Amino acid sequence: MMDALNGFQRLPGRRPRPVTQGLVAMIAAVLILGCGLLAGRLFANEAPAPVPSPGPSRSAA
């Protein structure tokens, strides 16, 4: 019976650290989303709205 379980034993070495992997994944997601938002703002940079020229005030007319 013990021989049947030998194929399912863990390999020796470092154990996976799910907390570290989660933190790395969250940092990567924030960087990817932040860069995407920044790129979207740079590519969608439209010309600023024209400022209306000053005309005669209504009280002077």
C-alpha positions in Angstrom: 0.0 0.0 0.0 2.8 2.4 0.8 4.4 1.7 -2.6 1.3 3.0 -4.4 1.7 6.4 -2.7 5.3 6.9 -3.7 4.3 8.5 -7.0 2.4 11.2 -5.2 5.1 12.4 -2.8 6.2 15.9 -2.9 9.5 16.7 -4.5 12.2 17.9 -2.1 12.9 21.6 -2.2 11.2 24.8 -1.4 7.5 24.8 -0.6 5.3 27.1 -2.6 4.3 30.3 -0.8 0.8 31.3 -1.8 1.0 34.6 0.1 4.1 35.7 -1.8 2.6 34.6 -5.1 -0.6 36.5 -4.4 1.3 39.7 -3.5 3.4 39.4 -6.7 0.3 38.9 -8.7 -1.4 41.9 -7.2 1.6 44.1 -7.8 1.8 42.9 -11.4 -1.9 43.6 -11.9 -1.6 47.2 -10.5 1.4 47.9 -12.7 -0.4 46.5 -15.8 -3.6 48.5 -15.1 -1.7 51.6 -14.2 0.4 51.5 -17.4 -2.8 50.8 -19.4 -4.6 53.8 -17.9 -1.5 56.1 -18.5 -1.2 54.9 -22.1 -4.9 55.5 -22.6 -4.6 59.1 -21.4 -1.5 59.7 -23.5 -3.1 58.3 -26.7 -6.4 60.0 -26.2 -4.9 63.4 -25.4 -7.2 65.6 -27.4 -6.6 69.3 -28.0 -7.8 71.4 -25.2 -11.2 73.1 -25.6 -10.8 76.5 -27.2 -11.2 79.5 -24.8 -13.9 81.8 -26.0 -12.6 85.2 -27.0 -13.5 88.0 -24.7 -16.3 90.1 -26.1 -18.1 93.2 -25.0 -19.8 92.7 -21.7 -23.6 92.8 -21.6 -23.6 95.5 -19.0 -21.7 97.9 -21.2 -24.0 97.4 -24.2 
